[in-house]
Amino acid sequence: MLAFLGVAYETNGAHKAPEYLKISPFGLVPAINDGGDALTDSNAILIYLVQTYAKGSHWLPTDPKEAAELRRWLTIAACRLPVRLWHVPHCRRSKGPMT
């Protein structure tokens, strides 16, 4: 998302290093530090970036129904339970259900 928004960033793959643990005390990935504001959690980071650097853009709909649909998909993407997407009409494959 940072690249799409044209925001400069650095990667830090050493998620257990003391410096990284200052940003993310549990060593969670992803995490960002934006001007002293540390954030973890993919969904929170994505929404923060858009609201901070691309307010009013197509990335975060202002229509309540469209925004709810976006948040629904963010929740599905963040879910750690096995999700069988065959039951989701937009994700169906032509050859049958996913195994």
C-alpha positions as a Markdown table, in Angstrom:
| # | Residue | x | y | z |
|---|---|---|---|---|
| 1 | Met | 0.0 | 0.0 | 0.0 |
| 2 | Leu | 2.9 | 2.4 | 0.8 |
| 3 | Ala | 4.2 | 2.0 | -2.7 |
| 4 | Phe | 0.8 | 2.6 | -4.3 |
| 5 | Leu | 0.4 | 5.7 | -2.2 |
| 6 | Gly | 3.9 | 7.0 | -3.1 |
| 7 | Val | 5.0 | 7.0 | 0.6 |
| 8 | Ala | 8.7 | 6.4 | 1.3 |
| 9 | Tyr | 9.3 | 3.5 | 3.6 |
| 10 | Glu | 12.0 | 1.1 | 4.9 |
| 11 | Thr | 11.6 | -2.6 | 5.5 |
| 12 | Asn | 12.7 | -4.3 | 8.7 |
| 13 | Gly | 12.7 | -8.1 | 8.4 |
| 14 | Ala | 14.3 | -8.6 | 11.8 |
| 15 | His | 11.0 | -8.8 | 13.7 |
| 16 | Lys | 12.6 | -10.1 | 16.9 |
| 17 | Ala | 15.4 | -7.5 | 17.0 |
| 18 | Pro | 15.3 | -5.0 | 19.9 |
| 19 | Glu | 14.8 | -2.1 | 17.5 |
| 20 | Tyr | 11.8 | -3.7 | 15.9 |
| 21 | Leu | 10.3 | -4.7 | 19.3 |
| 22 | Lys | 10.1 | -1.0 | 20.1 |
| 23 | Ile | 7.6 | -0.7 | 17.3 |
| 24 | Ser | 5.9 | -4.0 | 17.8 |
| 25 | Pro | 6.4 | -5.3 | 21.4 |
| 26 | Phe | 5.1 | -8.8 | 20.5 |
| 27 | Gly | 7.2 | -9.0 | 17.3 |
| 28 | Leu | 4.1 | -8.9 | 15.1 |
| 29 | Val | 4.4 | -8.4 | 11.3 |
| 30 | Pro | 3.4 | -6.1 | 9.8 |
| 31 | Ala | 4.1 | -3.0 | 11.9 |
| 32 | Ile | 4.9 | 0.6 | 11.0 |
| 33 | Asn | 6.2 | 3.6 | 12.8 |
| 34 | Asp | 4.9 | 6.7 | 11.1 |
| 35 | Gly | 6.4 | 9.8 | 12.7 |
| 36 | Gly | 6.4 | 8.2 | 16.2 |
| 37 | Asp | 3.0 | 6.6 | 15.8 |
| 38 | Ala | 3.5 | 2.8 | 16.0 |
| 39 | Leu | 0.8 | 0.6 | 14.5 |
| 40 | Thr | 0.4 | -3.2 | 14.1 |
| 41 | Asp | -2.3 | -5.2 | 12.5 |
| 42 | Ser | -2.7 | -5.3 | 8.7 |
| 43 | Asn | -6.2 | -3.9 | 8.6 |
| 44 | Ala | -5.5 | -1.1 | 11.0 |
| 45 | Ile | -2.4 | -0.1 | 9.1 |
| 46 | Leu | -4.1 | -0.2 | 5.7 |
| 47 | Ile | -7.0 | 2.0 | 6.9 |
| 48 | Tyr | -4.6 | 4.4 | 8.7 |
| 49 | Leu | -2.4 | 4.8 | 5.6 |
| 50 | Val | -5.3 | 5.6 | 3.3 |
| 51 | Gln | -6.9 | 8.0 | 5.7 |
| 52 | Thr | -3.6 | 9.7 | 6.3 |
| 53 | Tyr | -2.0 | 9.8 | 2.8 |
| 54 | Ala | -4.9 | 9.3 | 0.4 |
| 55 | Lys | -8.0 | 10.8 | 2.0 |
| 56 | Gly | -10.9 | 10.8 | -0.4 |
| 57 | Ser | -9.3 | 8.3 | -2.8 |
| 58 | His | -10.8 | 5.2 | -4.2 |
| 59 | Trp | -8.9 | 3.0 | -1.7 |
| 60 | Leu | -11.4 | 3.6 | 1.1 |
| 61 | Pro | -15.1 | 4.1 | 0.0 |
| 62 | Thr | -17.1 | 6.8 | 1.7 |
| 63 | Asp | -20.4 | 5.1 | 0.9 |
| 64 | Pro | -21.4 | 3.2 | 4.0 |
| 65 | Lys | -22.4 | 0.0 | 2.1 |
| 66 | Glu | -19.2 | 0.0 | 0.1 |
| 67 | Ala | -17.1 | 0.7 | 3.2 |
| 68 | Ala | -18.8 | -2.2 | 5.0 |
| 69 | Glu | -18.1 | -4.5 | 2.1 |
| 70 | Leu | -14.4 | -3.5 | 2.1 |
| 71 | Arg | -14.2 | -4.1 | 5.9 |
| 72 | Arg | -15.9 | -7.5 | 5.4 |
| 73 | Trp | -13.2 | -8.6 | 3.0 |
| 74 | Leu | -10.4 | -7.2 | 5.2 |
| 75 | Thr | -11.9 | -9.3 | 8.0 |
| 76 | Ile | -12.0 | -12.4 | 5.8 |
| 77 | Ala | -8.4 | -11.9 | 4.7 |
| 78 | Ala | -7.2 | -11.5 | 8.3 |
| 79 | Cys | -9.1 | -14.6 | 9.5 |
| 80 | Arg | -6.8 | -17.4 | 10.5 |
| 81 | Leu | -9.5 | -20.1 | 10.3 |
| 82 | Pro | -9.7 | -22.2 | 7.2 |
| 83 | Val | -12.1 | -20.4 | 4.9 |
| 84 | Arg | -13.6 | -22.3 | 1.9 |
| 85 | Leu | -14.1 | -19.5 | -0.6 |
| 86 | Trp | -16.1 | -21.7 | -2.9 |
| 87 | His | -19.2 | -20.5 | -1.0 |
| 88 | Val | -18.3 | -16.9 | -1.8 |
| 89 | Pro | -19.8 | -16.1 | -5.3 |
| 90 | His | -16.9 | -13.8 | -6.3 |
| 91 | Cys | -14.3 | -16.5 | -5.6 |
| 92 | Arg | -15.7 | -19.5 | -7.3 |
| 93 | Arg | -13.5 | -21.4 | -9.7 |
| 94 | Ser | -14.9 | -23.0 | -12.8 |
| 95 | Lys | -13.6 | -26.4 | -12.0 |
| 96 | Gly | -15.4 | -26.9 | -8.7 |
| 97 | Pro | -14.8 | -26.3 | -5.0 |
| 98 | Met | -11.4 | -25.7 | -3.5 |
| 99 | Thr | -10.1 | -28.7 | -1.6 |
